Amino acid sequence: MVKETRTADVVIVGGGASGLAAAIELGMKAPALDVLVIEKLAEPGRKIRATGSGRCNISNTGAAGFNRIMEFFREIGLVTRTYDNGLVYPYSESAADVATLLVERAASLGVRFACGEELMSVKYMPSSLVSQPLPGSGNVFQLESVFKDRDGIRSVITQASFVIMATGGKAGPTYGTIGDGYRIARNLGHSVVTPVPALTGIECGEWDEDHGPCGITLGGTRSAGVVSLYRDRSHAFSEGTKIFEEAGEIQFTKYGLSGICVFNMTRHMRYDRRGGESLDDFLVKADLFPDGDLAEYIRDRQNGAFSETPAGELLRTVLKEPLADYIIRTVSGGAVDEEGRGIEDRPLSSLSDEEVRSFADHVHALTFHPSQIRGWNDAQVTMGGVSLDEINEATSESLLVESLYITGELADRDYQCGGFNLSNAWLTGLAAADDIAGRTKE
């Protein structure tokens, strides 16, 4: 294998949100530094282009460091719009525009890009052993990366005074985030909290074809509601075991549950398999009529003009038909009365208090048993990563290896939907760049 050599003052591993923010900030604050971005994909910014369903929810007014983030974007000329719920988007609402701006701005500041290169290893030696170390750096790093060209696989050794690891986690592997940064971090002495997918959908036992009724019939249905998550190893789920609750649009898919409120719920579904914990320790309940008491609603209509309205007809005015039918089958189990009528065909006036309460209980607390959290291809973020006990959170610098920085999703940080995870990427990249710029200033 042919080996080449090169040097840079700062190497940034990863051309995503965190890496590009760091590169631009260094270009603006420390223009004398030679900054190199190593990106394994053919072009940087690929994952940014897919964020926010292509709209790029770049931040949130409630995010930590929001003012600092917005100052950065104003400096590079991005025009934004802020909605009443705190979500911040580029004014064009185009994620591709954000990615293009970041890459072009970095290149205009003299940042070099080495795309199509995969980092294999990072080694370091104290700067005292190097003849001309860069001022402010505590180590000199040697990074080995490989790339393919017409002559085959080639290896490059890069010497640098600072390294920013901005490789991301494992969510969205089609965009290059396959968890390889964890291997590098471990080899440099860091510990890694086991990565698991988050902000994703959940598969449920009710979707098993043998389950009656089968949740597959709900696929493609959406409903406003409130999801609640319960956790109890004894499976005695009660109000006291509730650990999460959020209102929003619940999406019923071909495999289970999805939607932003469900995504946020998955951040609370981490468990210790070695310690005997499992997904069976969790239960999900969905309130599909959170604005009132369905039992009271039905009782109000059991007398008077609506008394002969079939129960199923009433329920379909409250819920979308697939959900109404699912609950009817859950309540009745397919049973019919002496006249051969299912409960959905019987008039409201014929419903017993027990039947009214059963309808209400299922609408207000429809239960689902998680069987699996959707994998990395569907997940928006990673829970887990390099332990925060080993990172200076103010600067993103490693507490174990001087002049090494760990930013973005590579560290053990994850947040709810709404621009908070991208905010973390920008902010930690900027913190690393600002620290390097300050340390190398003559």
NUTIMI-807445 format. One record per residue (C-alpha): residue in three letters; x, y, z. Coordinates in Angstrom, 1 decimal. Layout:
REM NUTIMI-807445
("ALA", (X, Y, Z))
...
***
This chain:
REM NUTIMI-807445
("MET", (0.0, 0.0, 0.0))
("VAL", (1.4, 3.4, -1.0))
("LYS", (1.7, 5.8, 1.9))
("GLU", (1.7, 9.6, 1.6))
("THR", (2.4, 12.2, 4.3))
("ARG", (1.0, 15.7, 5.0))
("THR", (0.7, 18.1, 7.8))
("ALA", (-2.0, 20.4, 9.2))
("ASP", (-2.3, 22.5, 12.3))
("VAL", (-5.8, 21.2, 13.0))
("VAL", (-7.5, 18.1, 11.7))
("ILE", (-11.2, 17.9, 12.0))
("VAL", (-12.5, 14.3, 11.5))
("GLY", (-16.0, 14.5, 10.1))
("GLY", (-17.6, 17.0, 7.8))
("GLY", (-21.0, 17.2, 9.4))
("ALA", (-22.7, 19.9, 11.5))
("SER", (-20.2, 20.0, 14.3))
("GLY", (-17.1, 19.6, 12.1))
("LEU", (-18.2, 22.3, 9.7))
("ALA", (-19.1, 24.7, 12.5))
("ALA", (-15.6, 24.2, 14.0))
("ALA", (-13.9, 24.6, 10.6))
("ILE", (-15.6, 27.9, 9.8))
("GLU", (-15.0, 29.3, 13.3))
("LEU", (-11.3, 28.5, 13.1))
("GLY", (-11.2, 30.1, 9.7))
("MET", (-12.7, 33.3, 11.1))
("LYS", (-11.0, 33.4, 14.5))
("ALA", (-7.6, 31.9, 13.6))
("PRO", (-7.0, 32.4, 9.9))
("ALA", (-3.3, 31.6, 10.2))
("LEU", (-4.0, 28.0, 11.1))
("ASP", (-4.0, 25.3, 8.5))
("VAL", (-7.2, 23.4, 9.0))
("LEU", (-8.0, 20.1, 7.3))
("VAL", (-11.4, 18.3, 7.3))
("ILE", (-11.2, 14.5, 6.7))
("GLU", (-14.6, 13.3, 5.5))
("LYS", (-15.3, 9.6, 4.6))
("LEU", (-18.1, 10.4, 2.2))
("ALA", (-17.6, 11.9, -1.3))
("GLU", (-18.9, 15.3, 0.0))
("PRO", (-19.3, 17.0, 3.4))
("GLY", (-22.6, 18.0, 4.9))
("ARG", (-24.6, 15.0, 3.6))
("LYS", (-26.5, 14.4, 6.8))
("ILE", (-27.3, 18.1, 7.2))
("ARG", (-29.1, 17.9, 3.9))
("ALA", (-31.5, 15.3, 5.3))
("THR", (-32.3, 17.0, 8.7))
("GLY", (-35.7, 18.3, 9.5))
("SER", (-37.2, 16.3, 6.6))
("GLY", (-35.1, 18.5, 4.3))
("ARG", (-36.0, 21.7, 6.0))
("CYS", (-33.2, 21.8, 8.7))
("ASN", (-34.5, 22.8, 12.1))
("ILE", (-31.1, 24.4, 13.0))
("SER", (-31.9, 25.4, 16.6))
("ASN", (-34.5, 26.1, 19.2))
("THR", (-34.9, 29.3, 21.3))
("GLY", (-34.9, 27.0, 24.4))
("ALA", (-31.6, 25.3, 23.5))
("ALA", (-28.5, 25.8, 25.5))
("GLY", (-26.2, 28.3, 23.9))
("PHE", (-28.9, 29.6, 21.5))
("ASN", (-27.6, 33.1, 21.3))
("ARG", (-24.1, 31.9, 20.6))
("ILE", (-25.4, 29.7, 17.8))
("MET", (-27.4, 32.4, 16.2))
("GLU", (-24.5, 34.8, 16.4))
("PHE", (-22.5, 32.3, 14.4))
("PHE", (-25.1, 31.9, 11.7))
("ARG", (-25.5, 35.7, 11.4))
("GLU", (-21.7, 35.9, 10.9))
("ILE", (-21.8, 33.5, 8.0))
("GLY", (-24.8, 35.2, 6.4))
("LEU", (-27.6, 32.7, 7.0))
("VAL", (-31.1, 34.3, 7.2))
("THR", (-33.4, 32.4, 9.6))
("ARG", (-37.0, 32.4, 10.7))
("THR", (-38.3, 31.6, 14.2))
("TYR", (-41.7, 30.1, 14.9))
("ASP", (-43.9, 30.6, 17.9))
("ASN", (-43.0, 27.2, 19.3))
("GLY", (-39.3, 28.1, 19.3))
("LEU", (-38.2, 26.2, 16.2))
("VAL", (-35.6, 28.0, 14.1))
("TYR", (-35.2, 27.2, 10.3))
("PRO", (-33.2, 28.8, 7.5))
("TYR", (-35.6, 31.3, 5.9))
("SER", (-35.6, 29.2, 2.7))
("GLU", (-36.5, 26.1, 4.8))
("SER", (-34.0, 24.2, 2.7))
("ALA", (-31.5, 22.0, 4.5))
("ALA", (-29.5, 21.8, 1.2))
("ASP", (-29.0, 25.6, 1.3))
("VAL", (-27.5, 25.3, 4.8))
("ALA", (-25.1, 22.5, 3.9))
("THR", (-24.0, 24.4, 0.8))
("LEU", (-23.5, 27.6, 2.7))
("LEU", (-21.4, 25.9, 5.4))
("VAL", (-19.1, 24.1, 2.9))
("GLU", (-18.6, 27.1, 0.7))
("ARG", (-18.0, 29.4, 3.6))
("ALA", (-15.4, 27.0, 5.0))
("ALA", (-13.6, 26.7, 1.6))
("SER", (-13.6, 30.4, 1.2))
("LEU", (-11.8, 30.7, 4.5))
("GLY", (-9.0, 28.4, 3.3))
("VAL", (-10.2, 25.2, 5.0))
("ARG", (-9.0, 22.1, 3.1))
("PHE", (-11.2, 19.1, 2.6))
("ALA", (-10.0, 15.5, 2.1))
("CYS", (-13.2, 13.7, 1.1))
("GLY", (-13.6, 10.0, 0.4))
("GLU", (-11.0, 9.3, 3.2))
("GLU", (-11.7, 6.9, 6.1))
("LEU", (-9.8, 7.5, 9.3))
("MET", (-8.1, 4.3, 10.6))
("SER", (-6.2, 5.4, 13.6))
("VAL", (-5.0, 8.3, 15.7))
("LYS", (-1.8, 8.3, 17.7))
("TYR", (-0.1, 11.0, 19.7))
("MET", (3.1, 12.0, 21.4))
("PRO", (3.8, 14.8, 23.8))
("SER", (4.8, 18.1, 22.1))
("SER", (8.0, 18.2, 24.1))
("LEU", (9.3, 15.4, 21.9))
("VAL", (8.6, 17.3, 18.7))
("SER", (11.2, 19.8, 17.4))
("GLN", (8.7, 22.5, 16.4))
("PRO", (5.3, 22.0, 18.1))
("LEU", (2.5, 24.5, 17.4))
("PRO", (2.2, 27.0, 20.3))
("GLY", (-0.6, 26.0, 22.7))
("SER", (-0.7, 22.3, 21.7))
("GLY", (0.1, 19.7, 24.3))
("ASN", (0.5, 16.8, 21.8))
("VAL", (1.3, 16.1, 18.2))
("PHE", (-1.0, 13.6, 16.5))
("GLN", (-0.4, 11.2, 13.7))
("LEU", (-3.6, 10.2, 11.9))
("GLU", (-3.7, 7.4, 9.3))
("SER", (-6.5, 7.5, 6.8))
("VAL", (-7.1, 5.5, 3.6))
("PHE", (-8.8, 6.3, 0.3))
("LYS", (-9.3, 4.6, -3.1))
("ASP", (-8.2, 5.9, -6.4))
("ARG", (-7.4, 4.3, -9.8))
("ASP", (-4.2, 2.8, -8.5))
("GLY", (-6.0, 1.1, -5.6))
("ILE", (-6.1, 1.8, -1.9))
("ARG", (-3.7, 4.5, -0.7))
("SER", (-2.8, 5.5, 2.9))
("VAL", (-2.1, 9.0, 4.2))
("ILE", (-0.3, 9.9, 7.4))
("THR", (-1.3, 13.3, 8.7))
("GLN", (0.6, 15.1, 11.4))
("ALA", (-1.4, 17.7, 13.4))
("SER", (-1.2, 19.7, 16.6))
("PHE", (-4.9, 19.6, 17.3))
("VAL", (-7.6, 17.0, 16.5))
("ILE", (-11.3, 17.6, 16.6))
("MET", (-13.3, 14.3, 16.6))
("ALA", (-16.6, 15.2, 15.0))
("THR", (-17.5, 11.8, 13.6))
("GLY", (-21.1, 11.6, 14.9))
("GLY", (-22.7, 8.6, 16.5))
("LYS", (-24.4, 5.6, 14.9))
("ALA", (-27.8, 7.0, 13.8))
("GLY", (-28.3, 7.3, 10.1))
("PRO", (-25.4, 5.1, 8.8))
("THR", (-26.2, 5.9, 5.2))
("TYR", (-24.7, 9.3, 5.9))
("GLY", (-21.5, 7.8, 7.2))
("THR", (-22.2, 7.7, 10.9))
("ILE", (-21.4, 4.1, 11.7))
("GLY", (-19.8, 4.5, 15.1))
("ASP", (-16.2, 4.3, 14.0))
("GLY", (-15.4, 7.3, 16.2))
("TYR", (-16.0, 5.2, 19.3))
("ARG", (-13.2, 2.8, 18.2))
("ILE", (-10.8, 5.7, 17.9))
("ALA", (-11.9, 7.2, 21.2))
("ARG", (-11.4, 3.9, 23.0))
("ASN", (-8.0, 3.5, 21.5))
("LEU", (-7.1, 6.9, 22.9))
("GLY", (-8.1, 5.7, 26.4))
("HIS", (-11.7, 7.0, 26.5))
("SER", (-14.6, 5.0, 27.8))
("VAL", (-17.8, 4.8, 25.8))
("VAL", (-21.4, 4.5, 27.2))
("THR", (-23.1, 1.8, 25.1))
("PRO", (-24.7, 3.5, 22.1))
("VAL", (-28.4, 2.8, 21.4))
("PRO", (-30.8, 4.4, 18.9))
("ALA", (-33.1, 7.2, 20.0))
("LEU", (-35.7, 9.5, 18.5))
("THR", (-37.1, 6.6, 16.6))
("GLY", (-40.2, 4.5, 16.4))
("ILE", (-41.1, 1.5, 18.5))
("GLU", (-42.4, -1.9, 17.5))
("CYS", (-45.2, -3.3, 19.6))
("GLY", (-46.4, -6.8, 20.5))
("GLU", (-49.9, -5.8, 19.4))
("TRP", (-48.7, -5.9, 15.8))
("ASP", (-48.1, -9.6, 16.0))
("GLU", (-50.4, -11.3, 13.5))
("ASP", (-51.7, -13.6, 16.3))
("HIS", (-52.7, -10.7, 18.5))
("GLY", (-56.4, -9.9, 18.5))
("PRO", (-57.1, -7.4, 17.3))
("CYS", (-53.9, -6.9, 15.3))
("GLY", (-52.3, -3.5, 15.2))
("ILE", (-51.4, -3.8, 11.6))
("THR", (-54.9, -2.6, 10.8))
("LEU", (-53.9, 0.8, 12.3))
("GLY", (-51.0, 1.3, 9.8))
("GLY", (-51.2, 4.8, 8.2))
("THR", (-53.5, 6.3, 10.9))
("ARG", (-52.6, 9.4, 12.7))
("SER", (-54.2, 10.8, 15.9))
("ALA", (-53.7, 13.7, 18.2))
("GLY", (-53.3, 12.5, 21.8))
("VAL", (-51.0, 12.0, 24.7))
("VAL", (-48.5, 9.1, 25.1))
("SER", (-47.3, 8.0, 28.5))
("LEU", (-44.5, 5.6, 29.3))
("TYR", (-44.5, 3.4, 32.4))
("ARG", (-41.6, 1.4, 33.8))
("ASP", (-41.8, -1.4, 36.4))
("ARG", (-39.7, -4.6, 36.6))
("SER", (-42.5, -6.3, 38.4))
("HIS", (-44.9, -5.3, 35.6))
("ALA", (-47.3, -3.8, 38.1))
("PHE", (-47.8, -0.7, 36.0))
("SER", (-49.5, 2.1, 38.0))
("GLU", (-49.6, 5.9, 37.9))
("GLY", (-46.6, 5.9, 40.2))
("THR", (-44.5, 4.1, 37.6))
("LYS", (-45.1, 6.7, 34.9))
("ILE", (-41.7, 8.1, 33.7))
("PHE", (-42.7, 10.1, 30.6))
("GLU", (-45.7, 11.9, 29.1))
("GLU", (-46.1, 14.1, 26.1))
("ALA", (-48.9, 15.4, 23.9))
("GLY", (-48.6, 15.3, 20.1))
("GLU", (-49.5, 13.5, 17.0))
("ILE", (-49.3, 9.7, 17.4))
("GLN", (-48.5, 7.9, 14.2))
("PHE", (-49.6, 4.3, 13.9))
("THR", (-47.4, 2.5, 11.3))
("LYS", (-47.0, -0.9, 9.8))
("TYR", (-44.8, -1.9, 12.7))
("GLY", (-46.0, 0.0, 15.7))
("LEU", (-45.8, 3.6, 17.0))
("SER", (-44.1, 6.7, 15.6))
("GLY", (-44.4, 10.5, 15.7))
("ILE", (-42.4, 13.2, 17.5))
("CYS", (-43.9, 12.5, 20.9))
("VAL", (-43.1, 8.8, 20.5))
("PHE", (-39.6, 9.7, 19.3))
("ASN", (-39.0, 11.8, 22.5))
("MET", (-40.3, 8.9, 24.5))
("THR", (-37.6, 6.5, 23.3))
("ARG", (-35.0, 8.6, 25.0))
("HIS", (-36.4, 7.2, 28.3))
("MET", (-36.3, 3.6, 27.2))
("ARG", (-32.7, 2.7, 27.9))
("TYR", (-32.3, -0.5, 29.9))
("ASP", (-29.5, -2.7, 31.2))
("ARG", (-29.8, -6.1, 29.5))
("ARG", (-26.9, -7.5, 31.6))
("GLY", (-28.7, -6.4, 34.8))
("GLY", (-31.8, -8.4, 33.8))
("GLU", (-33.8, -5.5, 32.4))
("SER", (-35.7, -5.7, 29.2))
("LEU", (-38.3, -3.9, 27.1))
("ASP", (-40.9, -5.9, 28.9))
("ASP", (-40.3, -3.6, 31.8))
("PHE", (-42.0, -0.8, 29.8))
("LEU", (-45.6, -0.1, 28.9))
("VAL", (-47.0, 2.6, 26.6))
("LYS", (-50.5, 4.1, 27.0))
("ALA", (-52.1, 6.4, 24.5))
("ASP", (-54.9, 8.8, 25.5))
("LEU", (-56.8, 9.5, 22.3))
("PHE", (-59.4, 11.8, 23.8))
("PRO", (-57.4, 14.0, 26.2))
("ASP", (-59.8, 16.9, 26.1))
("GLY", (-62.6, 15.4, 28.1))
("ASP", (-64.0, 12.3, 29.7))
("LEU", (-65.4, 9.9, 27.1))
("ALA", (-67.6, 8.1, 29.6))
("GLU", (-69.3, 11.4, 30.5))
("TYR", (-69.6, 12.2, 26.7))
("ILE", (-71.4, 8.9, 26.1))
("ARG", (-73.7, 9.1, 29.1))
("ASP", (-74.8, 12.6, 28.0))
("ARG", (-76.0, 11.0, 24.8))
("GLN", (-77.6, 7.9, 26.2))
("ASN", (-80.9, 9.8, 26.7))
("GLY", (-82.6, 12.1, 24.3))
("ALA", (-82.0, 12.6, 20.6))
("PHE", (-78.9, 10.5, 20.4))
("SER", (-80.0, 7.5, 22.5))
("GLU", (-80.6, 5.2, 19.5))
("THR", (-77.3, 6.2, 17.8))
("PRO", (-75.2, 3.0, 17.4))
("ALA", (-72.2, 2.9, 19.7))
("GLY", (-69.8, 2.4, 16.8))
("GLU", (-71.2, 5.4, 14.9))
("LEU", (-70.6, 7.6, 17.9))
("LEU", (-67.0, 6.3, 18.4))
("ARG", (-66.2, 7.0, 14.8))
("THR", (-67.1, 10.7, 15.3))
("VAL", (-64.5, 10.8, 18.1))
("LEU", (-61.7, 8.7, 16.5))
("LYS", (-60.7, 7.9, 13.0))
("GLU", (-62.3, 4.7, 11.7))
("PRO", (-59.3, 2.3, 12.0))
("LEU", (-58.8, 3.3, 15.7))
("ALA", (-62.5, 3.2, 16.5))
("ASP", (-62.8, -0.3, 14.9))
("TYR", (-59.6, -1.5, 16.8))
("ILE", (-61.1, -0.3, 20.1))
("ILE", (-64.5, -1.9, 19.4))
("ARG", (-62.8, -5.2, 18.7))
("THR", (-60.7, -4.8, 21.8))
("VAL", (-63.7, -4.1, 24.0))
("SER", (-66.1, -6.7, 22.5))
("GLY", (-63.8, -9.5, 21.6))
("GLY", (-66.2, -10.2, 18.7))
("ALA", (-69.1, -11.0, 21.0))
("VAL", (-72.7, -10.4, 19.9))
("ASP", (-75.9, -10.1, 21.8))
("GLU", (-79.1, -12.2, 21.6))
("GLU", (-80.1, -10.4, 18.5))
("GLY", (-76.8, -11.0, 16.8))
("ARG", (-75.6, -7.5, 17.2))
("GLY", (-72.0, -6.6, 18.0))
("ILE", (-71.5, -3.8, 20.5))
("GLU", (-70.8, -1.3, 17.7))
("ASP", (-74.3, -1.9, 16.3))
("ARG", (-76.2, -1.5, 19.6))
("PRO", (-77.8, 1.8, 20.5))
("LEU", (-76.1, 4.0, 23.2))
("SER", (-79.2, 3.5, 25.4))
("SER", (-78.4, -0.2, 25.7))
("LEU", (-74.9, 0.1, 26.9))
("SER", (-74.3, -0.8, 30.5))
("ASP", (-72.2, 1.4, 32.8))
("GLU", (-69.5, -1.3, 32.6))
("GLU", (-69.5, -1.2, 28.8))
("VAL", (-69.4, 2.6, 28.8))
("ARG", (-66.5, 2.6, 31.2))
("SER", (-64.7, 0.0, 29.1))
("PHE", (-64.9, 2.1, 26.0))
("ALA", (-63.6, 5.1, 27.9))
("ASP", (-60.8, 3.2, 29.5))
("HIS", (-59.5, 2.0, 26.2))
("VAL", (-59.8, 5.4, 24.5))
("HIS", (-58.1, 7.2, 27.4))
("ALA", (-55.4, 4.5, 28.0))
("LEU", (-55.0, 2.3, 24.9))
("THR", (-52.1, 0.1, 25.9))
("PHE", (-49.1, -1.1, 23.8))
("HIS", (-46.3, -3.4, 24.8))
("PRO", (-42.9, -2.4, 23.2))
("SER", (-41.1, -5.4, 21.6))
("GLN", (-38.3, -3.5, 19.9))
("ILE", (-36.9, 0.0, 19.4))
("ARG", (-36.3, 0.7, 15.7))
("GLY", (-32.7, 0.5, 14.6))
("TRP", (-30.0, 2.8, 13.4))
("ASN", (-31.4, 3.3, 10.0))
("ASP", (-34.6, 4.9, 11.4))
("ALA", (-33.1, 6.7, 14.5))
("GLN", (-32.4, 10.4, 14.4))
("VAL", (-29.8, 10.4, 17.2))
("THR", (-27.6, 8.2, 19.3))
("MET", (-28.0, 7.7, 23.1))
("GLY", (-24.6, 6.9, 24.6))
("GLY", (-21.1, 7.8, 23.4))
("VAL", (-17.9, 9.0, 25.0))
("SER", (-18.4, 9.6, 28.7))
("LEU", (-19.0, 13.2, 29.6))
("ASP", (-16.9, 12.5, 32.7))
("GLU", (-13.9, 12.5, 30.4))
("ILE", (-14.7, 15.8, 28.5))
("ASN", (-14.4, 19.4, 29.5))
("GLU", (-17.9, 20.5, 28.6))
("ALA", (-17.0, 24.1, 28.3))
("THR", (-14.4, 23.5, 25.6))
("SER", (-15.1, 20.0, 24.3))
("GLU", (-11.5, 19.1, 25.0))
("SER", (-10.7, 15.6, 26.3))
("LEU", (-9.7, 15.4, 29.9))
("LEU", (-7.5, 12.4, 29.1))
("VAL", (-5.6, 13.6, 26.0))
("GLU", (-4.6, 17.2, 25.7))
("SER", (-5.4, 19.0, 22.4))
("LEU", (-8.0, 16.3, 21.4))
("TYR", (-11.6, 17.5, 21.2))
("ILE", (-14.8, 15.4, 21.1))
("THR", (-17.8, 17.1, 19.8))
("GLY", (-21.4, 16.6, 18.7))
("GLU", (-23.1, 13.2, 18.9))
("LEU", (-19.8, 11.4, 19.5))
("ALA", (-20.2, 12.4, 23.1))
("ASP", (-22.9, 11.0, 25.4))
("ARG", (-25.4, 13.7, 24.8))
("ASP", (-28.9, 13.4, 23.3))
("TYR", (-31.9, 15.7, 23.3))
("GLN", (-35.5, 15.8, 22.3))
("CYS", (-36.8, 16.7, 18.9))
("GLY", (-37.0, 20.3, 17.9))
("GLY", (-33.5, 21.5, 16.9))
("PHE", (-31.9, 20.6, 20.2))
("ASN", (-29.5, 17.9, 18.8))
("LEU", (-28.3, 20.1, 16.0))
("SER", (-27.8, 22.9, 18.5))
("ASN", (-25.5, 20.6, 20.5))
("ALA", (-23.5, 19.9, 17.3))
("TRP", (-23.0, 23.5, 16.4))
("LEU", (-22.3, 24.6, 20.0))
("THR", (-19.7, 21.9, 20.8))
("GLY", (-17.9, 22.5, 17.5))
("LEU", (-17.8, 26.2, 18.1))
("ALA", (-16.5, 25.6, 21.7))
("ALA", (-13.6, 23.5, 20.4))
("ALA", (-12.7, 26.0, 17.7))
("ASP", (-12.8, 28.9, 20.1))
("ASP", (-10.5, 27.1, 22.6))
("ILE", (-8.0, 26.2, 19.9))
("ALA", (-8.1, 29.8, 18.5))
("GLY", (-7.5, 31.2, 22.0))
("ARG", (-4.6, 28.8, 22.8))
("THR", (-2.7, 29.4, 19.5))
("LYS", (-3.1, 33.2, 19.6))
("GLU", (0.3, 34.9, 19.7))
***
